[in-house]
Amino acid sequence: MTTPNEESGPRGRGIAFFDVDETLIGPKSMFSFLEFHFGDGSREPGSYERAVAHLRAAAARGVPRQDVNRLYYRLMAGESVEGLRAAGRKWFSEAARAPGFWHTPVLERLRRHRAGGDLVVLLSGSFFACLDPIAEAAGAHWALGTRPVVRDGLLTGEVLVPMIGATKGVAARAAAAVRDVPLSDCTAYGDHSSDLALLSSVGSPVVVGEDSVLAAHAEAHGWERVTAGSGHPVPASGGEEPRPSRR
């Protein structure tokens, strides 16, 4: 995963934060990768289906989203970091060729932010195997995801703090503090109600897709919206074309 530091990336403008799954890309990267990785012939047939059923059952029981995220990484216990990096590159080379992998309107926004001098940061509950190739291809400066615990080059199955929900807002505030950028000069893109803390933390929140919770906040607070699968933004008012963040 891209490791941020105070010197990496541009300075002097704003920060653009992007959720990844179903915001910047169409699929859920963690499940797409899991299907690819568990289908490599090294596991019993049906391993992917059983794993997904387990995670979905937990979600259906009301297990919090961040705890379901932890359950996912227990499936990776004993895997090597280098093996997962290699598998992630192979997964991406195949997945990115599929129609609809990139959410084009949001990818275009990302590239405009970068061209305008903003620091581009991906925030996701996904992890390095998926995020590293996505960040490189999209042109993001930093990619901050859930960090698996690693010992002797192997994943233990545990994680530090899942990059889910309120943690995304904390990460955005920390990034802004490190770069000495006012949050009012930052932009964030998210598609799910769990992105609310992130969107609420910045000066220019952008709701992607049709999540009812986020749509209600957009309506109530004048947030911009980008409809899924469309290149046309849904401005709260005025219809002004979005611009890169500026200080």
Steps between C-alpha positions, in 0.01 A plus 500: 500500500620847424659628818439874545759734637518873538711543187310279253252655259437860394463793734328834487139408418242265649448130556251282312393187690342210314323196631585212267245218474187606311629857494821507299452147367182309431561171684578428863875447474527274804246250371621522143855428617384223734321323215810528282739394776291210632445380144870448428472122540676479836178470702208263513217573256239724656745674733405844371128434524532374859710801599253746352205320661674530838558874456149565374348302786693714747375817334143365500526440877580866545874461558645853460660576167845547651479157667399335173808667356709329770342164417607541139866533593488187715455318170851621410675359809830338402519668160827671413515871429698445181268226381198723551670790324568278200145363504365854523691606190368199308148564624513864394640423155193286434233688695585843360430379147139422582235752389389711793807439715574872515224739592592737222341822633687465829827396335475814288450706815806340658714587200373859501585535867850368437550724195386797708763434763298326769641213702292193409436252781310170481325387820364147509423199714688302236873426530831522323448209259211689340581861578859519379425420133182710506685801641781465248265472202273783614784734592428531872781628718405310816289189563388446859319174568447248774844387618538127568731401783816339356756284677802355324350598166172315562154637579378397845134535407458803723499867404584827669201730450257427214481797262123506535250761612627756749860392440485653152411835652789467747737414214385801298555735793843350566604533136385862492695573819817336367479706181386816678192521278171634642225242479287771342735475199454125468262294287373149568309245293299213649210272409385338826356622827819373669681778311300767683777580749741555213261714300401706804862579580579696182393823340385344172327164545384314188247216522544229236203281411162459662555414867186626673678622815758696304237630258305640794811673636578638155150642477508642850848652485542592135760237421585423141400164356637288216259241371635150451583414142459858383753760407269776615524643852185583693586836661313615806452839339632714221626218279864614526760254371713363785853632528805368679525607863688823557642670801 
